[in-house]
């Protein structure tokens, strides 16, 4: 059995993402999937999961081999809170269920990659702070945060993600650049046989549209 590279995408689907932002995210996810399907290393190793968070947390795509992925468009509610803390709590539970651990008879899966994108800040701050610390203790090869638009709070993602990148606007060109970089990063992980824990420094540099938060 081939070792798998689990990749989790946590996507903000709160009401503020309505309109061009969520249209651009859906287009970006389709472009990401298309790019991964054109790479033989990704086809062989990458397992993709998409989890959205608004007032509810939804696993719209359980961990699935790239060639078998079928994605429905993300549809945000009209309004409501941004439960990123609950999303991290859900992800932690999935991590313990999804990942095949190393054993005497198996090398187990490669360390997973996590991408988190939001255009705001957590509404469930107490739970978020708790789970942000907990997720840092897990065996993720990289945790990459993305804040999109002027209202996004980079300080929150910096509590657990490294690097955190920012998009000055949440328009189609910015999201297109972000998801292209995500696909390039996943491909880099698959080609290198998985990244070591803390391997974000081995990812390709982001394009000019994306700023790394210091």
Backbone as CSV, one residue per row, in Angstrom:
resi,resn,N_x,N_y,N_z,CA_x,CA_y,CA_z,C_x,C_y,C_z
1,UNK,0.850,-1.212,0.000,0.000,0.000,0.000,0.875,1.248,0.000
2,UNK,0.617,2.190,-0.934,1.393,3.409,-1.008,1.100,4.322,0.172
3,UNK,2.132,5.015,0.617,1.929,6.009,1.671,1.152,7.191,1.090
4,UNK,0.242,7.738,1.873,-0.600,8.835,1.420,-0.181,10.150,2.067
5,UNK,-0.407,11.233,1.336,-0.172,12.582,1.846,-1.519,13.253,2.081
6,UNK,-2.029,13.249,3.320,-3.319,13.891,3.605,-3.183,15.419,3.562
7,UNK,-4.118,16.069,2.898,-4.133,17.530,2.786,-5.516,18.027,3.199
8,UNK,-5.554,18.902,4.206,-6.814,19.450,4.700,-6.921,20.932,4.317
9,UNK,-8.066,21.315,3.775,-8.365,22.715,3.470,-9.524,23.156,4.345
10,UNK,-9.288,24.140,5.211,-10.341,24.735,6.036,-10.702,26.078,5.423
11,UNK,-11.944,26.198,4.963,-12.364,27.365,4.189,-13.474,28.110,4.921
12,UNK,-13.273,29.407,5.133,-14.293,30.282,5.716,-15.472,30.376,4.746
13,UNK,-16.657,30.017,5.238,-17.868,30.097,4.402,-18.928,30.959,5.071
14,UNK,-18.485,31.886,5.924,-19.440,32.758,6.621,-20.075,33.749,5.649
15,UNK,-21.081,34.478,6.121,-21.867,35.343,5.256,-21.062,36.380,4.505
16,UNK,-19.953,36.836,5.096,-19.144,37.860,4.438,-18.450,37.345,3.183
17,UNK,-18.454,36.024,2.995,-17.835,35.446,1.800,-18.792,35.401,0.608
18,UNK,-20.033,35.837,0.791,-21.000,35.823,-0.307,-20.538,36.700,-1.464
19,UNK,-21.004,36.349,-2.652,-20.663,37.139,-3.833,-19.361,36.698,-4.474
20,UNK,-18.576,37.681,-4.916,-17.335,37.373,-5.633,-16.368,36.509,-4.826
21,UNK,-16.201,36.734,-3.490,-15.249,35.897,-2.754,-15.531,34.400,-2.861
22,UNK,-16.775,33.972,-2.607,-17.038,32.536,-2.613,-17.041,31.984,-4.038
23,UNK,-17.463,32.799,-5.007,-17.360,32.375,-6.402,-15.896,32.114,-6.754
24,UNK,-15.023,33.014,-6.302,-13.596,32.872,-6.584,-13.001,31.667,-5.869
25,UNK,-13.455,31.398,-4.638,-12.979,30.223,-3.907,-13.376,28.948,-4.638
26,UNK,-14.621,28.862,-5.064,-15.078,27.672,-5.783,-14.289,27.465,-7.081
27,UNK,-14.027,28.564,-7.789,-13.218,28.463,-9.004,-11.798,28.031,-8.668
28,UNK,-11.267,28.571,-7.567,-9.909,28.220,-7.155,-9.779,26.762,-6.774
29,UNK,-10.789,26.222,-6.096,-10.764,24.807,-5.719,-10.799,23.914,-6.956
30,UNK,-11.595,24.291,-7.944,-11.647,23.499,-9.174,-10.304,23.546,-9.906
31,UNK,-9.679,24.729,-9.931,-8.373,24.856,-10.587,-7.312,24.048,-9.838
32,UNK,-7.370,24.075,-8.506,-6.441,23.294,-7.691,-6.565,21.806,-8.010
33,UNK,-7.803,21.328,-8.048,-8.044,19.920,-8.311,-7.546,19.534,-9.706
34,UNK,-7.786,20.400,-10.679,-7.332,20.143,-12.044,-5.814,20.052,-12.104
35,UNK,-5.130,20.962,-11.397,-3.664,20.957,-11.398,-3.113,19.693,-10.745
36,UNK,-3.709,19.278,-9.640,-3.231,18.079,-8.955,-3.434,16.836,-9.813
37,UNK,-4.516,16.812,-10.562,-4.791,15.640,-11.405,-3.837,15.533,-12.587
38,UNK,-3.130,16.619,-12.881,-2.165,16.583,-13.973,-0.768,16.202,-13.505
39,UNK,-0.612,15.999,-12.191,0.689,15.654,-11.648,0.695,14.195,-11.183
40,UNK,1.546,13.358,-11.755,1.512,11.926,-11.405,1.846,11.644,-9.947
41,UNK,2.716,12.464,-9.352,3.054,12.259,-7.939,1.847,12.556,-7.054
42,UNK,1.143,13.647,-7.354,-0.043,13.987,-6.575,-1.124,12.934,-6.741
43,UNK,-1.296,12.460,-7.959,-2.302,11.426,-8.208,-2.023,10.170,-7.397
44,UNK,-0.756,9.872,-7.200,-0.384,8.651,-6.510,-0.501,8.767,-4.999
45,UNK,-0.280,9.975,-4.457,-0.146,10.095,-2.999,-1.171,10.982,-2.309
46,UNK,-1.664,12.045,-2.953,-2.437,13.073,-2.246,-3.864,12.606,-1.956
47,UNK,-4.282,12.823,-0.714,-5.669,12.662,-0.280,-6.155,14.042,0.157
48,UNK,-7.287,14.475,-0.356,-7.761,15.840,-0.149,-9.039,15.860,0.686
49,UNK,-9.096,16.796,1.642,-10.305,17.016,2.442,-10.622,18.503,2.460
50,UNK,-11.909,18.854,2.351,-12.348,20.246,2.425,-13.380,20.375,3.537
51,UNK,-13.093,21.270,4.476,-13.976,21.525,5.625,-14.311,23.008,5.625
52,UNK,-15.599,23.335,5.677,-16.015,24.737,5.708,-16.519,25.099,7.099
53,UNK,-16.433,26.396,7.403,-16.909,26.849,8.712,-17.606,28.199,8.583
54,UNK,-18.809,28.272,9.133,-19.551,29.514,9.326,-20.207,29.384,10.691
55,UNK,-21.542,29.417,10.781,-22.179,29.100,12.063,-22.115,27.596,12.321
56,UNK,-21.947,26.819,11.253,-21.797,25.370,11.321,-20.471,24.966,10.698
57,UNK,-20.017,23.779,11.052,-18.825,23.195,10.437,-19.281,22.022,9.578
58,UNK,-18.843,22.005,8.325,-19.265,20.949,7.405,-18.037,20.359,6.720
59,UNK,-17.967,19.050,6.723,-16.945,18.352,5.943,-17.559,18.082,4.572
60,UNK,-17.326,19.000,3.643,-17.960,18.842,2.331,-17.215,17.830,1.471
61,UNK,-15.978,17.532,1.870,-15.227,16.479,1.192,-14.400,15.734,2.238
62,UNK,-14.781,14.508,2.580,-13.922,13.705,3.462,-12.632,13.358,2.729
63,UNK,-11.645,12.957,3.464,-10.339,12.675,2.880,-10.483,11.668,1.724
64,UNK,-10.148,12.138,0.517,-10.433,11.385,-0.704,-9.254,11.478,-1.658
65,UNK,-8.937,10.367,-2.333,-7.890,10.385,-3.348,-8.239,11.400,-4.439
66,UNK,-7.231,12.100,-4.945,-7.441,13.181,-5.907,-8.273,12.715,-7.103
67,UNK,-7.987,11.534,-7.620,-8.695,11.074,-8.811,-10.173,10.802,-8.557
68,UNK,-10.558,10.632,-7.293,-11.946,10.317,-6.955,-12.732,11.513,-6.428
69,UNK,-12.100,12.676,-6.322,-12.746,13.844,-5.728,-13.882,14.360,-6.618
70,UNK,-15.029,14.613,-5.989,-16.128,15.319,-6.635,-16.529,16.472,-5.713
71,UNK,-16.364,17.685,-6.203,-16.586,18.861,-5.369,-17.882,19.574,-5.739
72,UNK,-18.715,19.831,-4.739,-19.861,20.708,-4.911,-19.457,22.131,-4.540
73,UNK,-20.132,23.110,-5.117,-19.844,24.502,-4.774,-20.177,24.773,-3.310
74,UNK,-19.350,25.597,-2.681,-19.613,26.064,-1.322,-20.630,27.190,-1.392
75,UNK,-21.673,27.108,-0.568,-22.731,28.127,-0.543,-22.829,28.681,0.875
76,UNK,-22.407,29.936,1.100,-22.453,30.506,2.446,-23.882,30.871,2.852
77,UNK,-24.131,30.958,4.167,-25.405,31.525,4.628,-25.427,33.024,4.368
78,UNK,-26.585,33.631,4.506,-26.698,35.074,4.279,-25.875,35.851,5.297
79,UNK,-25.851,35.380,6.534,-25.096,36.050,7.592,-24.803,35.023,8.678
80,UNK,-24.102,35.482,9.712,-23.840,34.567,10.817,-22.384,34.591,11.256
81,UNK,-22.077,33.887,12.356,-20.747,33.904,12.954,-19.737,33.054,12.183
82,UNK,-18.471,33.161,12.618,-17.358,32.438,12.010,-16.758,31.512,13.057
83,UNK,-17.171,30.257,13.061,-16.764,29.326,14.112,-15.489,28.576,13.721
84,UNK,-14.379,29.309,13.693,-13.100,28.701,13.361,-12.620,27.787,14.483
85,UNK,-12.911,28.129,15.734,-12.540,27.256,16.838,-13.199,25.891,16.718
86,UNK,-14.479,25.885,16.373,-15.197,24.623,16.192,-14.626,23.848,15.003
87,UNK,-14.192,24.575,13.964,-13.595,23.907,12.800,-12.288,23.228,13.183
88,UNK,-11.474,23.896,14.000,-10.222,23.283,14.451,-10.511,22.063,15.330
89,UNK,-11.522,22.166,16.171,-11.912,21.032,17.013,-12.316,19.840,16.144
90,UNK,-13.087,20.108,15.104,-13.520,19.049,14.193,-12.312,18.448,13.468
91,UNK,-11.414,19.319,13.007,-10.238,18.846,12.288,-9.378,17.944,13.172
92,UNK,-9.199,18.312,14.420,-8.399,17.498,15.341,-8.990,16.100,15.466
93,UNK,-10.316,16.019,15.555,-10.976,14.712,15.627,-10.749,13.919,14.344
94,UNK,-10.829,14.586,13.191,-10.599,13.902,11.924,-9.147,13.426,11.831
95,UNK,-8.232,14.242,12.291,-6.804,13.873,12.270,-6.591,12.544,12.989
96,UNK,-7.160,12.396,14.155,-6.954,11.176,14.934,-7.639,9.974,14.296
97,UNK,-8.670,10.225,13.486,-9.389,9.140,12.819,-8.783,8.798,11.460
98,UNK,-8.358,9.815,10.706,-7.975,9.641,9.307,-6.560,9.116,9.096
99,UNK,-5.625,9.554,9.931,-4.208,9.341,9.643,-3.764,7.942,10.052
100,UNK,-3.141,7.233,9.118,-2.561,5.928,9.429,-1.207,6.134,10.087
101,UNK,-1.070,5.633,11.310,0.161,5.844,12.072,1.240,4.828,11.692
102,UNK,2.454,5.207,11.975,3.585,4.302,11.780,3.478,3.132,12.753
103,UNK,3.787,1.931,12.249,3.750,0.736,13.081,4.913,-0.173,12.687
104,UNK,5.014,-1.320,13.328,6.093,-2.248,13.002,5.981,-2.777,11.582
105,UNK,4.757,-2.840,11.069,4.536,-3.398,9.736,4.271,-2.348,8.665
106,UNK,4.169,-1.075,9.056,3.818,-0.031,8.100,4.511,1.287,8.454
107,UNK,4.923,2.027,7.423,5.515,3.349,7.652,4.453,4.399,7.977
108,UNK,3.188,4.073,7.712,2.122,5.029,7.958,2.091,6.119,6.898
109,UNK,1.131,7.024,7.038,0.999,8.125,6.086,2.096,9.156,6.296
110,UNK,2.323,9.970,5.259,3.181,11.135,5.416,2.493,12.134,6.352
111,UNK,3.292,12.979,6.977,2.719,14.016,7.841,1.800,14.917,7.010
112,UNK,0.582,15.188,7.490,-0.390,15.932,6.684,-0.063,17.409,6.558
113,UNK,-0.668,18.034,5.552,-0.574,19.475,5.337,-1.937,20.091,5.637
114,UNK,-1.919,21.324,6.157,-3.158,22.028,6.495,-3.101,23.448,5.962
115,UNK,-4.167,23.849,5.249,-4.328,25.217,4.765,-5.625,25.773,5.364
116,UNK,-5.539,26.944,5.984,-6.701,27.581,6.623,-6.881,28.963,6.018
117,UNK,-8.083,29.250,5.489,-8.342,30.543,4.865,-9.561,31.201,5.495
118,UNK,-9.419,32.496,5.855,-10.534,33.237,6.434,-10.483,34.694,5.992
119,UNK,-11.669,35.330,5.965,-11.707,36.761,5.667,-12.135,37.561,6.887
120,UNK,-12.100,36.921,8.059,-12.535,37.614,9.278,-11.744,37.179,10.497
121,UNK,-12.460,36.926,11.590,-11.825,36.471,12.826,-12.765,35.477,13.502
122,UNK,-12.246,34.628,14.381,-13.086,33.624,15.034,-14.149,34.275,15.921
123,UNK,-15.381,33.787,15.821,-16.443,34.237,16.718,-16.403,33.481,18.050
124,UNK,-15.904,32.250,18.013,-15.812,31.403,19.210,-14.386,31.457,19.766
125,UNK,-13.994,32.639,20.245,-12.588,32.912,20.538,-12.020,32.013,21.634
126,UNK,-12.801,31.733,22.670,-12.281,30.899,23.753,-11.943,29.492,23.248
127,UNK,-12.870,28.895,22.499,-12.612,27.571,21.936,-11.477,27.637,20.929
128,UNK,-11.443,28.698,20.140,-10.373,28.854,19.153,-9.006,28.875,19.825
129,UNK,-8.845,29.664,20.865,-7.547,29.754,21.542,-7.114,28.401,22.098
130,UNK,-8.067,27.646,22.616,-7.766,26.322,23.162,-7.312,25.372,22.052
131,UNK,-8.051,25.344,20.958,-7.751,24.392,19.886,-6.540,24.824,19.060
132,UNK,-6.279,26.126,18.996,-5.090,26.605,18.292,-3.826,26.064,18.953
133,UNK,-3.820,26.008,20.272,-2.671,25.451,20.983,-2.603,23.932,20.808
134,UNK,-3.757,23.299,20.811,-3.792,21.841,20.693,-3.312,21.378,19.323
135,UNK,-3.710,22.099,18.286,-3.361,21.657,16.938,-1.873,21.797,16.659
136,UNK,-1.220,22.713,17.372,0.227,22.882,17.208,0.994,21.663,17.702
137,UNK,0.364,20.866,18.555,1.038,19.692,19.111,0.927,18.473,18.183
138,UNK,0.127,18.577,17.136,-0.060,17.454,16.237,1.051,17.418,15.185
139,UNK,1.099,16.324,14.472,2.226,16.035,13.588,1.997,16.556,12.170
140,UNK,1.596,17.825,12.037,1.415,18.405,10.713,2.769,18.804,10.136
141,UNK,2.982,18.486,8.855,4.220,18.905,8.198,4.237,20.417,8.015
142,UNK,3.078,20.983,7.713,2.973,22.438,7.562,1.545,22.860,7.848
143,UNK,1.411,24.021,8.474,0.109,24.644,8.713,0.195,26.050,8.139
144,UNK,-0.518,26.284,7.063,-0.426,27.551,6.348,-1.741,28.293,6.480
145,UNK,-1.673,29.522,6.970,-2.858,30.351,7.126,-2.933,31.402,6.037
146,UNK,-4.149,31.770,5.671,-4.356,32.822,4.676,-5.461,33.746,5.165
147,UNK,-5.155,35.039,5.258,-6.167,36.040,5.599,-6.464,36.842,4.332
148,UNK,-7.757,36.966,4.024,-8.161,37.590,2.769,-9.004,38.834,3.034
149,UNK,-8.588,39.955,2.468,-9.368,41.177,2.606,-9.008,41.981,3.831
150,UNK,-9.508,43.211,3.916,-9.094,44.158,4.962,-9.619,43.840,6.358
151,UNK,-10.661,43.026,6.489,-11.246,42.748,7.800,-10.669,41.493,8.454
152,UNK,-9.840,40.756,7.743,-9.277,39.521,8.290,-8.224,39.847,9.351
153,UNK,-8.213,39.063,10.421,-7.308,39.284,11.551,-6.174,38.262,11.514
154,UNK,-5.022,38.722,11.048,-3.879,37.816,10.930,-3.374,37.359,12.291
155,UNK,-3.599,38.179,13.342,-3.077,37.836,14.668,-3.617,36.498,15.164
156,UNK,-4.835,36.165,14.798,-5.414,34.908,15.272,-4.753,33.710,14.584
157,UNK,-4.592,33.770,13.272,-3.975,32.648,12.575,-2.514,32.470,12.974
158,UNK,-1.855,33.555,13.325,-0.456,33.465,13.744,-0.286,32.657,15.026
159,UNK,-1.374,32.401,15.729,-1.289,31.616,16.962,-0.979,30.147,16.700
160,UNK,-1.232,29.690,15.456,-0.967,28.271,15.190,-0.404,27.994,13.800
161,UNK,-0.451,28.955,12.898,-0.022,28.717,11.516,1.310,29.411,11.238
162,UNK,2.124,28.775,10.392,3.400,29.341,9.973,3.794,28.706,8.638
163,UNK,3.761,29.494,7.556,3.548,30.927,7.537,2.069,31.299,7.487
164,UNK,1.805,32.592,7.682,0.503,33.178,7.390,0.705,34.142,6.227
165,UNK,-0.125,34.008,5.214,-0.034,34.898,4.073,-1.298,35.746,4.009
166,UNK,-1.196,36.888,3.365,-2.355,37.779,3.287,-2.636,38.159,1.846
167,UNK,-3.936,38.291,1.551,-4.404,38.813,0.278,-5.020,40.173,0.569
168,UNK,-4.553,41.205,-0.103,-5.054,42.542,0.181,-6.529,42.674,-0.145
169,UNK,-6.997,41.910,-1.125,-8.416,41.928,-1.475,-8.884,40.488,-1.624
170,UNK,-10.208,40.308,-1.558,-10.742,38.961,-1.751,-11.461,38.870,-3.093
171,UNK,-10.725,39.307,-4.151,-11.280,39.239,-5.503,-10.756,37.995,-6.211
172,UNK,-11.199,37.799,-7.427,-10.906,36.559,-8.141,-9.418,36.383,-8.428
173,UNK,-8.724,37.475,-8.790,-7.303,37.338,-9.118,-6.487,36.948,-7.893
174,UNK,-6.840,37.497,-6.720,-6.115,37.166,-5.496,-6.333,35.709,-5.109
175,UNK,-7.583,35.246,-5.133,-7.869,33.862,-4.782,-7.272,32.898,-5.799
176,UNK,-7.272,33.286,-7.067,-6.669,32.450,-8.090,-5.186,32.241,-7.807
177,UNK,-4.493,33.327,-7.442,-3.072,33.229,-7.118,-2.855,32.360,-5.885
178,UNK,-3.727,32.511,-4.886,-3.581,31.724,-3.663,-3.738,30.233,-3.941
179,UNK,-4.796,29.848,-4.639,-5.036,28.427,-4.871,-3.995,27.831,-5.830
180,UNK,-3.458,28.643,-6.731,-2.343,28.163,-7.569,-1.142,27.848,-6.672
181,UNK,-0.874,28.710,-5.714,0.243,28.466,-4.797,-0.026,27.247,-3.927
182,UNK,-1.276,27.060,-3.481,-1.635,25.875,-2.703,-1.353,24.612,-3.510
183,UNK,-1.783,24.597,-4.780,-1.556,23.403,-5.601,-0.067,23.169,-5.817
184,UNK,0.712,24.248,-6.022,2.161,24.100,-6.171,2.785,23.551,-4.887
185,UNK,2.284,24.001,-3.743,2.818,23.552,-2.451,2.503,22.077,-2.211
186,UNK,1.275,21.678,-2.539,0.897,20.271,-2.380,1.733,19.399,-3.309
187,UNK,1.919,19.867,-4.532,2.732,19.116,-5.488,4.161,18.969,-4.983
188,UNK,4.711,20.050,-4.408,6.064,19.972,-3.852,6.139,18.929,-2.748
189,UNK,5.099,18.881,-1.903,5.065,17.881,-0.845,4.989,16.469,-1.393
190,UNK,4.187,16.267,-2.435,4.044,14.923,-3.000,5.317,14.483,-3.716
191,UNK,5.980,15.406,-4.395,7.193,15.061,-5.135,8.360,14.732,-4.211
192,UNK,8.374,15.344,-3.026,9.477,15.090,-2.091,9.175,13.924,-1.163
193,UNK,8.087,13.208,-1.441,7.739,12.081,-0.573,7.245,12.540,0.773
194,UNK,6.529,13.672,0.797,6.041,14.204,2.067,7.061,15.129,2.697
195,UNK,6.586,16.158,3.364,7.465,17.088,4.060,7.678,16.628,5.487
196,UNK,8.839,16.956,6.026,9.059,16.713,7.443,8.212,17.695,8.244
197,UNK,7.966,17.365,9.514,7.236,18.288,10.376,7.990,19.618,10.421
198,UNK,7.241,20.721,10.276,7.883,22.029,10.214,8.514,22.296,8.859
199,UNK,8.023,21.619,7.825,8.647,21.710,6.510,8.145,22.841,5.643
200,UNK,7.500,23.833,6.237,6.963,24.934,5.431,8.061,25.683,4.685
201,UNK,9.290,25.663,5.208,10.381,26.370,4.537,10.783,25.696,3.226
202,UNK,10.275,24.505,2.965,10.571,23.808,1.715,9.487,24.033,0.662
203,UNK,8.484,24.824,1.012,7.419,25.105,0.056,7.892,26.141,-0.957
204,UNK,7.293,26.170,-2.153,7.668,27.197,-3.134,7.292,28.580,-2.616
205,UNK,8.040,29.607,-3.001,7.695,30.966,-2.552,6.361,31.401,-3.138
206,UNK,5.570,32.163,-2.375,4.272,32.620,-2.898,4.465,33.649,-4.007
207,UNK,3.463,33.791,-4.883,3.551,34.779,-5.965,3.411,36.194,-5.420
208,UNK,3.595,37.160,-6.308,3.618,38.573,-5.907,2.300,39.032,-5.297
209,UNK,1.186,38.400,-5.678,-0.125,38.814,-5.154,-0.314,38.441,-3.681
210,UNK,0.582,37.610,-3.156,0.437,37.085,-1.798,1.571,37.606,-0.933
211,UNK,1.219,38.200,0.195,2.220,38.741,1.111,2.389,37.822,2.313
212,UNK,3.629,37.541,2.693,3.875,36.753,3.901,3.813,37.688,5.096
213,UNK,3.030,37.299,6.096,2.867,38.097,7.301,4.045,37.832,8.234
214,UNK,4.683,38.864,8.697,5.817,38.728,9.625,5.307,38.851,11.054
